[in-house]
């Protein structure tokens, strides 16, 4: 396992947001954080999400589109 993978598995999105230089990825992650999903770990399997978390994720995806 690489050290990058270890960092992503150990820390949630809030801690790893600055790691990415791509603006699209940063914006997407920021939207999920605004949807109160900042505790989600990168690489976390979707089958571990509750129904409420999946709904928040869908809402977070659409936060930036409502302009």
C-alpha positions in Angstrom: 0.0 0.0 0.0 1.4 3.4 -1.0 1.8 6.2 1.5 -0.7 8.3 -0.5 -3.3 5.6 -0.1 -2.6 5.4 3.6 -3.1 9.1 4.0 -6.4 9.0 2.1 -7.7 6.0 4.1 -6.7 7.5 7.5 -8.0 11.0 7.0 -11.3 12.3 5.7 -11.8 14.8 2.9 -11.3 17.9 4.9 -7.7 16.8 5.7 -6.9 15.8 2.2 -8.6 18.7 0.3 -5.4 20.7 -0.2 -3.6 17.7 -1.6 -5.3 18.1 -5.0 -4.3 20.8 -7.4 -7.1 20.2 -9.9 -9.8 22.8 -9.4 -12.6 20.4 -10.4 -11.7 17.9 -7.8 -11.3 20.6 -5.1 -14.7 22.0 -6.0 -16.4 18.6 -5.9 -14.8 17.8 -2.5 -15.7 21.2 -1.1 -19.3 20.6 -2.2 -19.4 17.3 -0.3 -17.9 19.0 2.7 -20.6 21.7 2.5 -23.2 18.8 2.4 -21.7 17.6 5.8 -19.9 14.7 4.3 -16.3 15.8 5.2 -15.8 12.8 7.4 -16.1 10.4 4.4 -12.8 8.8 3.5 -11.5 8.9 0.0 -11.8 5.4 -1.5 -14.5 4.4 0.9 -16.8 1.7 -0.7 -20.3 2.9 -1.6 -21.8 -0.1 0.1 -20.7 1.3 3.4 -22.8 4.5 3.0 -26.2 4.9 4.6 -29.2 6.0 2.5 -29.0 9.4 4.1 -25.3 9.7 3.2 -26.0 8.8 -0.4 -28.8 11.5 -0.6 -26.4 14.1 0.9 -23.8 13.1 -1.7 -26.3 13.6 -4.5 -27.2 17.0 -3.0 -23.5 17.9 -2.6 -23.0 17.1 -6.3 -25.7 19.6 -7.3 -24.6 22.4 -4.9 -22.4 24.0 -7.5 -24.9 23.7 -10.3 -27.7 25.9 -8.8 -26.6 29.2 -10.4 
